[in-house]
Amino acid sequence: MITSLSNAQVKNVLHLNQKSRARREQGIFSAEGRKMFLEAPRSWIEKVYISESMEREPAVEAALEGISWELVADKVFRQMSDTQTPQGILTLLKMPSYSLEEVLGKKADPLLILLEDLQDPGNVGTILRTAEGAGADGILMTAGTADLFNPKVIRSTMGSIYRMPFYRMEDPGKVLRVLKERGIRSYAAHLDGENAYDREDYRSGSVFLIGNEGNGLSEQLTRQADCLIRIPMAGCVESLNAAMAAGILMYEAFRQRRN
């Protein structure tokens, strides 16, 4: 059992939780909780840490078979945890990596989300989770978007990080040109949108462009978009939270594609 905060493994977990550079260098991220452990692809799992007082139900016991794990004293586990109420299980996993081709997939009419410089980890994680629920095929992100493997992002995805392909773009303009060549139409969520979002047809290949929480989309991506769309507002509200706006757009596409 690990009983000391000075233990090298404990120090490494803390380092991974706090530093994106450490995660990139090791190619490892952490995920807390029973659900995140049970849903994790086994090939991704590097190590599991379990608090001494956690009740290990049959599902957890069975999933631990053949996996490297350590028991950790409760007081130490509380320090390793990034949450206020730890569930008693923390998993270290290999970071997945996808190419643009893998994100685009083989579908003729993919539904994609492009995030430009979103900073809030909760927004990014929620968008990933919503994208899976709405049947989206992948996420595209600029280099300035929050680190997907930040513990707050991972927690907000509720497991969707395991199933939603993503690609971090070095040149968003070039990627948009590739999408256009594939016949994928780009829709920018914008206050100056010509049409209400529910007046467009998203049944063919579509990508929604979501901008930074404070500044919106850059002029470059706004100019490159095929269409500017807006979400109508009542009262004095000018705009919605980025994750809320993305969810509304994705579920409109989902509704159209179901009918």
C-alpha positions in Angstrom: 0.0 0.0 0.0 1.2 3.5 -0.8 1.2 5.5 2.4 3.4 8.5 1.8 2.9 11.7 -0.2 6.6 11.4 -0.9 6.1 8.3 -3.0 7.3 8.8 -6.6 4.1 7.5 -8.1 2.0 10.0 -6.0 4.2 12.9 -7.1 3.9 11.8 -10.7 0.1 11.7 -10.5 0.0 15.2 -9.0 2.4 16.4 -11.8 0.1 14.9 -14.5 -3.0 16.5 -12.9 -1.4 19.9 -12.8 0.9 20.2 -15.9 -0.2 19.8 -19.5 3.5 19.6 -20.4 4.0 16.6 -18.2 1.0 14.9 -19.8 2.4 15.6 -23.3 5.9 14.4 -22.4 4.6 11.1 -20.9 1.7 10.7 -23.2 -0.4 9.9 -20.1 -3.5 11.5 -18.5 -5.6 10.7 -15.4 -9.3 10.0 -15.1 -11.1 9.7 -11.8 -14.1 7.7 -10.8 -15.7 4.3 -11.2 -17.5 5.1 -14.5 -14.3 6.5 -16.1 -12.4 3.3 -15.1 -15.1 0.8 -16.2 -15.6 2.5 -19.6 -11.9 3.0 -20.4 -10.6 0.9 -23.3 -8.3 -1.7 -21.6 -5.5 -1.0 -24.1 -5.3 2.5 -22.9 -5.0 1.7 -19.2 -1.5 2.1 -17.7 -2.1 1.9 -14.0 -5.0 2.1 -11.5 -4.9 3.5 -8.0 -7.6 2.6 -5.4 -8.2 4.1 -2.0 -8.0 1.6 0.9 -11.6 2.3 2.0 -13.2 2.0 -1.4 -15.7 -0.8 -1.6 -14.7 -2.9 -4.7 -17.9 -4.1 -6.2 -17.8 -7.2 -8.5 -17.7 -5.1 -11.7 -14.6 -3.2 -10.5 -12.9 -6.4 -9.3 -13.5 -8.1 -12.6 -12.2 -5.1 -14.6 -9.0 -5.1 -12.5 -8.1 -8.6 -13.7 -4.8 -8.4 -15.6 -4.3 -4.7 -14.9 -1.5 -3.1 -12.8 -3.0 -1.5 -9.7 -2.0 -0.1 -6.3 -3.8 0.3 -3.0 -3.4 3.9 -1.6 -4.0 5.1 1.9 -7.1 7.3 2.1 -5.2 10.5 3.3 -2.8 10.1 0.4 -5.5 9.4 -2.2 -7.4 12.6 -1.2 -4.3 14.5 -2.1 -3.9 12.7 -5.4 -7.5 13.4 -6.3 -8.6 16.4 -8.3 -12.1 16.3 -6.9 -13.6 17.5 -3.6 -15.4 14.1 -3.0 -13.1 11.4 -4.5 -14.8 8.1 -5.5 -11.7 6.2 -4.5 -10.4 5.1 -8.0 -8.0 6.9 -10.3 -6.8 5.6 -13.7 -3.7 6.6 -15.7 -4.3 6.1 -19.4 -2.4 6.5 -22.6 -3.3 9.6 -24.6 -5.1 8.7 -27.9 -4.1 10.4 -31.1 -6.1 10.8 -34.3 -5.2 12.1 -37.8 -7.5 14.4 -39.7 -8.5 11.5 -41.9 -9.5 9.4 -38.9 -11.7 12.2 -37.6 -13.3 12.7 -41.0 -13.9 9.0 -41.3 -15.5 7.4 -44.4 -19.0 8.8 -44.1 -20.1 10.9 -47.0 -22.0 13.3 -44.7 -20.0 13.7 -41.4 -21.2 16.1 -38.7 -18.2 17.9 -37.1 -17.5 20.6 -34.6 -14.6 23.1 -34.8 -13.6 24.8 -31.6 -11.5 28.0 -32.0 -9.5 28.9 -28.8 -12.1 27.8 -26.3 -10.5 28.4 -22.9 -13.0 26.9 -20.3 -12.3 23.2 -19.6 -15.9 22.6 -18.6 -17.1 24.0 -21.9 -14.7 21.8 -23.9 -15.6 18.7 -22.0 -19.3 19.3 -22.2 -19.1 19.9 -26.0 -17.4 16.5 -26.4 -20.1 14.8 -24.3 -22.9 16.6 -26.2 -21.2 15.8 -29.6 -21.4 12.1 -28.8 -25.0 12.3 -27.7 -25.9 14.2 -30.9 -24.2 11.7 -33.2 -21.4 14.0 -34.2 -18.4 12.3 -35.9 -15.5 14.3 -34.5 -14.1 17.4 -33.0 -11.6 19.8 -34.6 -9.7 22.2 -32.3 -7.2 25.0 -32.7 -3.9 24.9 -30.9 -5.2 27.6 -28.5 -8.2 25.5 -27.3 -8.0 24.2 -23.7 -6.0 20.9 -23.2 -8.4 18.0 -23.8 -6.6 16.0 -21.1 -7.0 18.6 -18.4 -8.7 16.7 -15.5 -11.6 19.2 -15.6 -12.2 18.5 -19.3 -11.9 14.7 -18.7 -14.4 14.9 -15.9 -16.9 16.9 -18.0 -16.8 14.4 -20.9 -18.2 11.7 -18.6 -16.5 9.1 -20.7 -17.0 10.6 -24.2 -13.2 11.2 -24.4 -12.9 7.5 -25.0 -15.2 7.5 -28.0 -15.1 10.9 -29.7 -12.3 11.3 -32.2 -10.5 14.7 -32.2 -7.8 16.6 -34.1 -5.8 19.6 -33.0 -5.2 21.8 -36.0 -2.0 23.7 -36.7 -3.6 25.6 -39.6 -7.4 25.9 -39.2 -7.7 27.7 -42.5 -6.1 24.8 -44.4 -8.4 22.3 -42.6 -11.5 24.3 -43.6 -10.3 24.3 -47.2 -9.9 20.5 -47.0 -13.4 20.2 -45.7 -14.8 22.3 -48.5 -13.0 20.1 -51.0 -14.8 17.2 -49.4 -18.2 18.9 -49.8 -18.5 19.6 -46.1 -20.3 22.9 -45.6 -19.1 25.2 -42.7 -21.6 27.1 -40.5 -20.2 29.8 -38.2 -22.2 30.5 -35.0 -22.1 34.3 -35.2 -24.0 37.4 -33.9 -24.1 38.7 -37.4 -25.6 35.5 -38.8 -27.9 36.0 -41.8 -30.1 33.1 -41.1 -31.5 31.5 -37.9 -29.8 28.2 -37.2 -33.0 26.2 -37.7 -33.5 27.5 -41.3 -30.5 25.7 -42.7 -30.2 22.1 -43.9 -27.5 20.0 -42.0 -28.3 16.6 -43.5 -25.3 16.7 -45.8 -21.7 17.0 -44.5 -21.6 19.9 -42.0 -19.2 21.5 -39.6 -20.2 24.0 -36.9 -17.6 26.7 -36.0 -17.7 27.7 -32.3 -15.5 30.7 -31.2 -13.7 31.8 -28.1 -16.0 32.5 -25.1 -15.1 36.2 -24.9 -14.1 37.1 -28.4 -16.1 34.8 -30.6 -14.7 33.6 -33.9 -11.7 35.2 -35.5 -12.2 37.3 -38.7 -10.3 34.7 -40.7 -12.6 31.8 -39.8 -15.6 34.0 -40.1 -14.6 34.9 -43.7 -13.9 31.3 -44.6 -17.3 30.0 -43.3 -19.8 29.1 -46.0 -22.7 30.5 -43.9 -23.1 32.6 -40.8 -25.9 31.4 -38.6 -27.4 32.9 -35.4 -29.5 31.6 -32.5 -32.5 33.9 -32.0 -32.6 35.6 -28.6 -35.4 37.0 -26.5 -35.0 39.7 -23.8 -31.7 41.5 -23.5 -29.5 38.4 -23.9 -26.9 38.8 -26.7 -25.3 35.4 -26.8 -25.3 32.0 -25.1 -22.5 30.0 -23.3 -20.3 28.3 -26.0 -21.2 24.8 -24.9 -25.0 25.6 -24.8 -24.8 27.2 -28.3 -22.8 24.2 -29.7 -25.4 21.8 -28.1 -28.3 23.6 -29.8 -26.7 23.5 -33.2 -25.7 19.8 -32.9 -29.1 18.7 -31.8 -30.8 20.6 -34.6 -28.5 18.6 -37.0 -29.4 15.4 -35.1 -33.1 16.2 -35.3 -32.9 16.8 -39.1 -30.9 13.6 -39.7 -33.3 11.5 -37.8 -36.3 12.6 -39.8 
